[in-house]
Amino acid sequence: MTTKTEKASYTPGPWVLRIHREGNFPLFCIHKHRPMSAIGEPVVATVKGDNDEQANANARLIATVPELLEVCKELEMRLSLARMADQGSVDTMPVPLFLKKAREVIAKAEGKV
């Protein structure tokens, strides 16, 4: 487990969803994307659900996590810069709820909380 001062050590993205077969059942696996995928490439996660449709939807969502984190970080930075340009230091003014939530989610994803 990481501490609040350590950076989260996760498999860097992008991640991709690949559907494998295990007997008659689909196996929804998240892999680290590589231009030329090889058999036996590392699996980031194996995803399940109440049914195949739900498992596929869960896996698609999880596969986008690295990209979503990067978008959140960029959005937080740009909103902070825009607020500072308009009203001074972002640390001395009320921060909108969505900006606060973005910071909380980013910190959670990076293992800082």
Phi, psi and chi 1 to 4 in degrees:
 res  aa     phi    psi   chi1   chi2   chi3   chi4
   1 MET       -  139.4 -175.7  162.4  112.0      -
   2 THR   -87.0  152.4   59.6      -      -      -
   3 THR   -90.8  173.9   64.6      -      -      -
   4 LYS   -63.6  -24.5  -68.5 -178.6 -177.3 -179.3
   5 THR   -91.2  -13.6   57.2      -      -      -
   6 GLU   -87.2  151.9  -65.0  175.0    5.6      -
   7 LYS   -84.4  141.3 -175.8  174.8 -179.9  173.5
   8 ALA   -59.6  138.4      -      -      -      -
   9 SER  -112.7   84.9  178.8      -      -      -
  10 TYR  -111.5  164.5   52.8   84.2      -      -
  11 THR   -67.3  119.8  -55.3      -      -      -
  12 PRO   -63.3  150.4   13.5  -17.3      -      -
  13 GLY   -86.0 -177.4      -      -      -      -
  14 PRO   -75.9  156.6   26.5  -31.4      -      -
  15 TRP  -108.6  153.3  -63.7  -14.2      -      -
  16 VAL  -131.1  151.5  -66.8      -      -      -
  17 LEU   -92.2  130.1  167.8   61.7      -      -
  18 ARG  -129.2  134.8  -70.0 -156.6  172.3   50.7
  19 ILE  -103.2  119.2  -57.7  171.1      -      -
  20 HIS  -107.7  169.7  -55.5  -77.5      -      -
  21 ARG  -112.8  135.4  -74.1  -91.6  171.3 -140.2
  22 GLU  -124.9   92.6 -167.6  170.0  -88.4      -
  23 GLY    68.8 -126.4      -      -      -      -
  24 ASN   -92.1    3.2  -68.4  -30.0      -      -
  25 PHE  -109.1  137.7  -58.2   99.4      -      -
  26 PRO   -73.8  144.7   24.3  -28.3      -      -
  27 LEU  -119.3  114.5 -172.3   60.3      -      -
  28 PHE   -90.8  111.4  -60.5   91.7      -      -
  29 CYS  -120.0  139.0  -63.3      -      -      -
  30 ILE   -99.2  124.7  -50.6  -61.2      -      -
  31 HIS  -117.3  152.9  -67.7  -91.5      -      -
  32 LYS   -70.0  126.9  178.8  173.9  175.0   17.0
  33 HIS   -70.2  132.3  177.8   66.7      -      -
  34 ARG  -132.7  143.2  -64.4 -160.0  169.4  106.7
  35 PRO   -54.2  -42.9  -23.7   30.9      -      -
  36 MET  -116.0   94.0  -63.4  -64.9  -72.1      -
  37 SER   -69.2  132.9  -63.4      -      -      -
  38 ALA  -107.2  153.8      -      -      -      -
  39 ILE   -63.3  135.9  -66.2  175.0      -      -
  40 GLY    85.8   13.0      -      -      -      -
  41 GLU   -62.5  154.3   68.6 -175.3   -7.5      -
  42 PRO   -61.2  138.5  -15.7   24.8      -      -
  43 VAL   -98.7  125.7  174.1      -      -      -
  44 VAL   -78.6  -41.5  174.6      -      -      -
  45 ALA  -158.2  150.0      -      -      -      -
  46 THR  -111.5  130.2  -58.1      -      -      -
  47 VAL  -115.5  139.1 -178.6      -      -      -
  48 LYS  -123.3  169.1  -62.9  179.7 -179.6  179.8
  49 GLY  -157.9 -178.2      -      -      -      -
  50 ASP   -68.5  -24.2  -68.8  -22.0      -      -
  51 ASN  -153.7  173.8   54.4   52.3      -      -
  52 ASP   -60.9  -40.5  -70.2  -10.2      -      -
  53 GLU   -62.1  -44.9 -176.7  179.3  -26.0      -
  54 GLN   -67.9  -41.0 -174.4 -177.3   66.7      -
  55 ALA   -61.6  -41.3      -      -      -      -
  56 ASN   -63.5  -44.5 -168.8   -4.5      -      -
  57 ALA   -64.0  -42.4      -      -      -      -
  58 ASN   -60.5  -44.5  -68.8  -15.5      -      -
  59 ALA   -64.7  -41.1      -      -      -      -
  60 ARG   -60.6  -43.2  -77.1 -166.8  -38.5  -91.1
  61 LEU   -63.2  -47.9  178.5   62.6      -      -
  62 ILE   -62.2  -38.1  -67.5  166.6      -      -
  63 ALA   -62.7  -23.4      -      -      -      -
  64 THR   -88.6   -4.8   64.7      -      -      -
  65 VAL   -54.0  -48.8  167.3      -      -      -
  66 PRO   -58.0  -40.8  -25.0   34.9      -      -
  67 GLU   -69.0  -40.4  -65.9  163.7  -79.9      -
  68 LEU   -61.6  -40.4  -71.4  169.4      -      -
  69 LEU   -62.1  -44.6  176.7   58.0      -      -
  70 GLU   -62.9  -40.7  -69.8  -54.0  -48.9      -
  71 VAL   -64.6  -43.4  167.7      -      -      -
  72 CYS   -60.9  -43.1  -77.7      -      -      -
  73 LYS   -64.3  -42.1  -71.6  165.8   69.6  173.4
  74 GLU   -65.0  -43.2  178.9   76.4   14.6      -
  75 LEU   -62.4  -45.3  177.6   62.2      -      -
  76 GLU   -60.5  -43.8 -172.7  -84.3  -27.6      -
  77 MET   -63.5  -46.4 -179.0 -161.5   65.4      -
  78 ARG   -66.4  -40.1  -70.2 -178.9 -178.3  -90.3
  79 LEU   -65.9  -40.4  -74.0  172.0      -      -
  80 SER   -62.7  -44.8  -67.9      -      -      -
  81 LEU   -63.1  -42.2  -70.3  173.5      -      -
  82 ALA   -64.3  -42.0      -      -      -      -
  83 ARG   -66.8  -39.1  -71.0 -176.6   56.9   81.7
  84 MET   -65.8  -38.8  -73.7 -170.9  -40.6      -
  85 ALA   -65.0  -35.4      -      -      -      -
  86 ASP   -83.3  -35.9  -72.5  -15.1      -      -
  87 GLN  -135.6   11.3  -59.6  174.8   12.2      -
  88 GLY    95.0 -160.0      -      -      -      -
  89 SER   -61.5  131.1  172.1      -      -      -
  90 VAL   -66.3  -23.2   73.2      -      -      -
  91 ASP   -77.4  -17.0  -65.6  -31.5      -      -
  92 THR  -105.1    8.4   61.2      -      -      -
  93 MET  -127.5  160.6   68.2 -179.0  131.1      -
  94 PRO   -62.6  131.8  -11.4   18.9      -      -
  95 VAL   -96.3  131.5  177.6      -      -      -
  96 PRO   -56.6  150.7  -19.7   28.0      -      -
  97 LEU   -56.3  -40.7 -176.3   59.6      -      -
  98 PHE   -68.5  -33.3   65.0   88.9      -      -
  99 LEU   -70.7  -40.3 -175.5   53.0      -      -
 100 LYS   -61.9  -44.2 -179.8 -180.0  179.0 -155.9
 101 LYS   -64.6  -40.3 -175.2   65.9  176.5  171.3
 102 ALA   -59.1  -43.2      -      -      -      -
 103 ARG   -64.1  -40.0  -71.1  178.3  177.6  149.5
 104 GLU   -65.0  -42.6  -69.6  169.9   -3.0      -
 105 VAL   -67.8  -41.0  170.4      -      -      -
 106 ILE   -61.7  -46.4  -68.3  165.0      -      -
 107 ALA   -62.9  -39.9      -      -      -      -
 108 LYS   -63.8  -45.2 -176.3  176.8  179.2 -179.4
 109 ALA   -64.2  -32.0      -      -      -      -
 110 GLU   -89.7    3.5  -67.7 -179.6  -25.7      -
 111 GLY    74.7   25.5      -      -      -      -
 112 LYS   -94.7   -5.8  -65.0  177.6 -179.2  173.9
 113 VAL  -130.4      -  -68.2      -      -      -
